[in-house]
Amino acid sequence: MIEPGLTGGRVDGIGVYTGALLRNLPQAGCDVKPYSFPRLRGAAGDITVGRPLARSFAGASLLDLALAAPRLHMPADIFHVTDYRVVRMDCPVVATLHDALPIKYPEWCNPRFRAAKNWLQVKAARKADHVIALSHFAVDELVECFGADPRRISVVPCGVDEEWLSPPDPEAVAATLAANGLRPGYFLFVGTLQPRKNIERVLDAWLALPAEVRRERQLVIVGAPGARSEQLARRLQAAAANGENVAWLSGLASAAALREVYAGAGVFVFPSLYEGFGIPVVEAFASGVPVVASNASSLPEVSQGAALEVDPFDTGAIADAMLALVRDDALRARCIAAGRRRAEQLTWRHTARLTADVYRAVLKN
């Protein structure tokens, strides 16, 4: 049973992760029933995925403060929370905690309710019977910042659907690119616009490329505006308005369209400053696109040498790696082949099997 985190309209990384588990856990032998927390003053019909829980998260959290209060009843063997909203239940609770960003780097996050969310995440790490981290890097962060017990943490990496390992229909790719004003071979970034994603330096690196490369290869940014992204959004809009070969797609019609945009890319650029995992890197690997990735946080662990790793603070190094992957055919071929091998190891089916193993271990104890 999963608290989906898919009810906020825009599906983010947590939503992608949760949706993948919902699709793949049944194949791992789990009978899955999705639930979502209702809003405090919302109606039951506001829930768009699964069934509403008996109480809102706020209401259940307030009751948690009273030690004698009964635990929330769940008709389940185990309950899996795929974000930080953990409350005491009368069955074991597994929580996936994606990173410790708001505590480690508060300057990169939305200040609204930040203190309350940090407190809730610390509580989540301690209330859950077991915690799933998405990388070994994230384990260290959860222990340091949340006080999580490392003996109660399992690492389960993210992945991609296996259909990504086969190229999409070329006509569908051409149609999606045409609909969004894209020409094949572009430099691509995918992710919510946030300071930690380092998109300002991606833009600076692209602007530092030779003029003939910029004329030939667009810079394409796919991602909705996030916290503290106002200045970046203005820069992207101004670049396009001033005739620069830059396209910002703040939303795509479907997951299929996103896959088709990956398929049309020439180089994927992801020099993020901080990631608990970094799903877009694996999506690019599976799509046969060579990757420039940061040498920081979890990304070297995820790519395992299949990407060109760069210092994310060094704009010149980012630009050099971008240029190398369009000019050096042998290097490009090596990165594509290595990325393919790595993507084959990181599928959502594999994630689901490892997650089911965690459930069984928790129930055995």
C-alpha positions as CSV (number, residue, x, y, z in Angstrom):
1,M,0.0,0.0,0.0
2,I,1.4,3.4,-1.0
3,E,0.7,7.0,-0.3
4,P,1.0,8.1,-3.9
5,G,2.0,11.7,-3.9
6,L,0.4,12.1,-7.3
7,T,-2.4,14.4,-6.3
8,G,-0.8,17.7,-6.7
9,G,-1.4,18.2,-10.4
10,R,2.2,18.3,-11.6
11,V,3.9,15.0,-11.3
12,D,7.5,15.5,-10.0
13,G,10.2,13.0,-9.2
14,I,8.3,11.6,-6.2
15,G,5.3,11.1,-8.4
16,V,7.3,9.3,-11.1
17,Y,8.8,7.0,-8.4
18,T,5.4,6.3,-6.8
19,G,3.7,5.7,-10.2
20,A,6.4,3.2,-11.1
21,L,6.0,1.3,-7.9
22,L,2.2,1.1,-8.4
23,R,2.7,-0.3,-11.9
24,N,5.5,-2.8,-11.0
25,L,5.0,-4.0,-7.5
26,P,2.2,-6.5,-8.5
27,Q,4.7,-8.3,-10.7
28,A,6.9,-8.6,-7.6
29,G,4.2,-10.5,-5.8
30,C,2.6,-7.6,-3.9
31,D,-1.2,-6.9,-3.7
32,V,-1.1,-3.1,-3.9
33,K,-3.9,-0.8,-2.8
34,P,-3.1,2.9,-3.2
35,Y,-4.2,5.5,-0.6
36,S,-3.8,9.3,-0.3
37,F,-4.1,11.7,2.5
38,P,-7.2,13.9,2.0
39,R,-6.9,17.7,2.5
40,L,-7.7,19.0,5.9
41,R,-10.9,20.6,4.7
42,G,-11.3,18.9,1.4
43,A,-13.9,16.4,0.1
44,A,-13.2,12.7,-0.4
45,G,-13.6,13.3,-4.2
46,D,-10.5,15.5,-4.2
47,I,-8.4,12.4,-4.1
48,T,-7.4,11.5,-7.7
49,V,-5.3,8.4,-7.0
50,G,-6.4,5.6,-4.7
51,R,-8.7,5.9,-1.7
52,P,-8.7,8.6,0.9
53,L,-7.2,7.8,4.3
54,A,-9.4,8.1,7.3
55,R,-7.7,11.4,8.4
56,S,-5.8,14.2,6.8
57,F,-2.1,14.3,7.3
58,A,-2.4,17.4,9.6
59,G,-5.1,15.7,11.7
60,A,-3.3,12.4,12.0
61,S,0.0,14.3,12.9
62,L,-1.8,16.2,15.7
63,L,-3.1,13.0,17.1
64,D,0.4,11.5,16.9
65,L,1.5,14.2,19.4
66,A,-0.7,12.6,22.1
67,L,1.1,9.4,23.1
68,A,-2.1,7.7,24.3
69,A,-4.0,8.4,21.0
70,P,-4.8,5.3,19.0
71,R,-2.7,4.6,15.9
72,L,-4.3,5.1,12.5
73,H,-5.9,1.9,11.4
74,M,-4.9,0.5,8.1
75,P,-6.3,-2.7,6.6
76,A,-2.8,-3.7,5.4
77,D,0.2,-5.9,6.2
78,I,2.5,-2.9,5.5
79,F,2.1,0.7,4.5
80,H,4.7,2.4,2.2
81,V,4.9,6.2,2.4
82,T,6.7,7.5,-0.7
83,D,7.5,10.9,0.8
84,Y,8.0,12.3,4.3
85,R,4.3,12.2,5.5
86,V,4.6,9.5,8.1
87,V,2.1,8.9,10.9
88,R,1.8,6.1,13.4
89,M,-0.3,3.2,12.1
90,D,-1.3,-0.2,13.4
91,C,0.8,-1.9,10.7
92,P,4.5,-1.5,9.9
93,V,5.4,1.6,8.0
94,V,8.2,1.8,5.3
95,A,9.1,5.4,4.2
96,T,11.1,6.4,1.1
97,L,13.1,9.6,2.0
98,H,14.6,11.0,-1.2
99,D,17.2,13.4,0.2
100,A,18.0,15.8,2.9
101,L,18.0,18.9,0.7
102,P,15.9,21.3,2.9
103,I,18.1,20.8,5.9
104,K,21.5,20.6,4.1
105,Y,20.9,23.4,1.7
106,P,17.9,25.5,2.9
107,E,19.0,28.4,0.7
108,W,18.0,26.4,-2.4
109,C,14.5,25.7,-1.1
110,N,11.1,27.4,-0.8
111,P,11.1,29.2,2.6
112,R,7.4,28.7,3.0
113,F,6.8,26.1,5.7
114,R,10.4,25.0,5.4
115,A,10.9,24.7,9.2
116,A,7.7,22.6,9.6
117,K,8.7,20.3,6.7
118,N,12.2,19.8,8.0
119,W,10.7,18.9,11.4
120,L,8.3,16.5,9.8
121,Q,11.1,14.8,7.8
122,V,13.2,14.3,10.9
123,K,10.1,12.8,12.6
124,A,9.4,10.6,9.5
125,A,12.9,9.1,9.7
126,R,12.4,8.1,13.3
127,K,8.7,7.0,13.1
128,A,9.1,4.7,10.2
129,D,9.8,1.1,10.9
130,H,12.2,1.1,7.9
131,V,13.5,3.7,5.6
132,I,14.3,3.3,1.9
133,A,17.1,5.5,0.4
134,L,17.6,5.8,-3.3
135,S,21.4,5.8,-3.1
136,H,24.3,5.2,-0.7
137,F,25.0,8.9,-0.9
138,A,21.4,9.5,0.4
139,V,22.0,7.1,3.3
140,D,24.8,9.3,4.7
141,E,22.6,12.4,4.3
142,L,19.6,10.8,6.1
143,V,21.8,9.7,9.0
144,E,23.6,13.1,9.3
145,C,20.6,15.4,8.8
146,F,17.6,13.4,10.1
147,G,19.2,11.2,12.7
148,A,18.0,8.1,10.9
149,D,19.3,4.7,12.2
150,P,21.5,3.3,9.5
151,R,20.5,-0.2,10.6
152,R,16.9,0.5,9.5
153,I,17.8,1.9,6.0
154,S,17.9,-0.1,2.8
155,V,19.2,1.3,-0.6
156,V,16.9,0.7,-3.5
157,P,17.8,2.6,-6.7
158,C,15.3,4.1,-9.1
159,G,15.1,3.2,-12.8
160,V,13.2,3.4,-16.0
161,D,10.4,1.4,-17.6
162,E,11.8,-1.3,-19.8
163,E,10.0,0.2,-22.8
164,W,12.5,3.0,-22.7
165,L,15.2,0.6,-23.8
166,S,13.6,0.4,-27.2
167,P,13.4,3.5,-29.4
168,P,10.0,5.1,-29.7
169,D,8.2,5.3,-33.1
170,P,10.2,7.7,-35.4
171,E,7.1,9.3,-36.7
172,A,5.9,10.1,-33.1
173,V,9.3,11.5,-32.3
174,A,9.2,13.7,-35.4
175,A,5.7,14.9,-34.6
176,T,6.5,15.8,-31.0
177,L,9.6,17.7,-32.0
178,A,7.8,19.6,-34.7
179,A,4.9,20.5,-32.3
180,N,7.5,22.0,-29.9
181,G,9.7,23.7,-32.4
182,L,12.7,21.4,-31.9
183,R,15.3,20.1,-34.4
184,P,17.0,16.8,-33.7
185,G,20.5,16.9,-32.1
186,Y,19.9,19.5,-29.4
187,F,21.4,19.8,-26.0
188,L,18.8,18.7,-23.5
189,F,18.1,19.2,-19.7
190,V,15.1,17.7,-17.9
191,G,14.1,18.7,-14.4
192,T,12.2,21.2,-12.3
193,L,13.7,24.7,-12.4
194,Q,15.4,25.0,-9.0
195,P,18.7,26.4,-7.9
196,R,20.2,23.0,-7.1
197,K,19.6,21.9,-10.7
198,N,22.3,24.3,-11.9
199,I,20.5,25.3,-15.0
200,E,22.0,28.8,-14.9
201,R,25.4,27.3,-15.6
202,V,23.9,25.0,-18.3
203,L,22.7,28.1,-20.1
204,D,26.1,29.9,-19.5
205,A,28.0,26.8,-20.8
206,W,25.8,26.7,-24.0
207,L,26.3,30.4,-24.6
208,A,30.1,29.8,-24.4
209,L,30.0,27.3,-27.2
210,P,31.2,28.3,-30.7
211,A,28.5,30.2,-32.6
212,E,28.3,27.6,-35.3
213,V,27.5,24.9,-32.7
214,R,24.8,27.1,-31.1
215,R,23.2,27.7,-34.5
216,E,23.2,24.0,-35.3
217,R,22.2,22.7,-31.9
218,Q,19.5,24.2,-29.7
219,L,19.5,24.2,-25.9
220,V,16.2,22.6,-24.8
221,I,15.1,22.9,-21.1
222,V,12.2,20.7,-20.1
223,G,10.8,21.5,-16.7
224,A,8.2,23.4,-14.7
225,P,9.1,26.4,-12.6
226,G,10.1,25.5,-9.1
227,A,11.0,27.4,-5.9
228,R,13.3,30.4,-6.5
229,S,13.4,30.0,-10.2
230,E,12.0,33.5,-11.2
231,Q,15.4,34.9,-12.4
232,L,16.2,31.7,-14.4
233,A,12.7,31.8,-16.0
234,R,13.3,35.4,-17.1
235,R,16.7,34.5,-18.5
236,L,15.3,31.6,-20.5
237,Q,12.4,33.7,-21.8
238,A,14.8,36.6,-22.7
239,A,17.2,34.3,-24.5
240,A,14.4,33.0,-26.7
241,A,13.0,36.5,-27.3
242,N,16.5,37.7,-28.3
243,G,16.8,35.1,-31.0
244,E,19.0,32.7,-29.2
245,N,18.5,29.1,-30.1
246,V,17.0,28.2,-26.7
247,A,13.7,26.5,-26.1
248,W,12.0,26.2,-22.7
249,L,9.2,23.6,-22.5
250,S,7.5,24.2,-19.1
251,G,5.2,21.2,-19.6
252,L,4.8,18.3,-22.0
253,A,1.5,16.6,-22.8
254,S,2.5,13.1,-21.6
255,A,5.2,10.8,-20.5
256,A,5.3,9.5,-24.1
257,A,6.1,13.0,-25.3
258,L,8.9,13.3,-22.8
259,R,10.4,10.0,-24.0
260,E,10.2,11.3,-27.6
261,V,12.0,14.5,-26.6
262,Y,14.8,12.5,-25.1
263,A,15.0,10.4,-28.3
264,G,15.5,13.6,-30.4
265,A,18.4,14.9,-28.2
266,G,22.1,14.9,-29.2
267,V,23.5,15.4,-25.7
268,F,21.9,15.3,-22.3
269,V,23.4,17.8,-19.8
270,F,22.7,17.3,-16.1
271,P,25.4,19.0,-13.9
272,S,23.1,19.1,-10.9
273,L,24.5,20.3,-7.6
274,Y,22.5,17.9,-5.4
275,E,20.5,14.7,-6.2
276,G,19.3,11.9,-4.0
277,F,19.3,9.8,-7.2
278,G,18.8,11.6,-10.5
279,I,16.2,9.7,-12.6
280,P,16.7,11.9,-15.8
281,V,20.3,10.5,-16.1
282,V,19.0,7.0,-16.4
283,E,16.2,8.1,-18.8
284,A,18.9,9.6,-21.0
285,F,21.0,6.5,-20.8
286,A,18.0,4.3,-21.8
287,S,17.3,6.7,-24.7
288,G,20.7,6.3,-26.2
289,V,21.8,9.8,-25.5
290,P,25.3,10.5,-24.2
291,V,25.4,12.3,-20.9
292,V,27.3,15.1,-19.2
293,A,26.7,14.8,-15.5
294,S,27.9,16.3,-12.3
295,N,30.7,14.7,-10.2
296,A,28.8,15.6,-7.0
297,S,26.2,14.0,-4.7
298,S,24.7,10.7,-5.9
299,L,25.4,11.2,-9.6
300,P,28.7,9.3,-9.9
301,E,27.1,6.4,-8.1
302,V,24.2,6.4,-10.5
303,S,26.2,6.8,-13.7
304,Q,29.2,4.5,-12.7
305,G,31.4,6.0,-15.3
306,A,28.9,6.0,-18.2
307,A,28.6,9.8,-18.2
308,L,31.3,12.5,-18.7
309,E,31.6,13.8,-15.2
310,V,32.3,17.5,-14.6
311,D,32.7,19.9,-11.7
312,P,29.2,21.4,-11.6
313,F,30.6,24.8,-10.5
314,D,33.0,25.0,-13.5
315,T,31.0,26.4,-16.5
316,G,34.0,26.0,-18.8
317,A,34.3,22.3,-17.9
318,I,30.5,21.8,-18.6
319,A,30.9,23.5,-22.0
320,D,34.0,21.5,-22.9
321,A,32.2,18.2,-22.1
322,M,29.2,19.3,-24.2
323,L,31.4,20.1,-27.1
324,A,33.4,16.9,-26.8
325,L,30.2,14.8,-27.1
326,V,29.3,16.5,-30.4
327,R,32.7,16.5,-32.0
328,D,34.4,13.3,-30.8
329,D,32.5,10.4,-32.4
330,A,34.4,7.7,-30.6
331,L,33.8,9.2,-27.2
332,R,30.2,9.7,-28.0
333,A,29.8,6.0,-29.1
334,R,31.6,4.8,-25.9
335,C,29.3,6.9,-23.7
336,I,26.1,5.7,-25.5
337,A,27.2,2.1,-25.1
338,A,28.1,2.5,-21.4
339,G,24.9,4.3,-20.8
340,R,22.9,1.5,-22.4
341,R,24.5,-1.1,-20.2
342,R,23.9,1.0,-17.1
343,A,20.2,1.6,-17.9
344,E,19.7,-2.2,-18.4
345,Q,20.7,-2.6,-14.7
346,L,18.3,0.1,-13.5
347,T,14.7,-0.7,-14.4
348,W,11.6,0.0,-12.4
349,R,10.9,-3.8,-12.4
350,H,14.2,-4.3,-10.5
351,T,13.3,-1.4,-8.1
352,A,10.0,-3.1,-7.4
353,R,11.6,-6.5,-6.7
354,L,14.1,-4.9,-4.2
355,T,11.3,-2.9,-2.6
356,A,9.2,-6.1,-2.1
357,D,12.3,-7.7,-0.5
358,V,12.3,-4.8,2.0
359,Y,8.6,-5.4,2.8
360,R,9.2,-9.1,3.4
361,A,12.2,-8.4,5.7
362,V,10.2,-5.9,7.7
363,L,7.3,-8.3,8.1
364,K,9.7,-11.1,9.1
365,N,11.0,-9.0,11.9
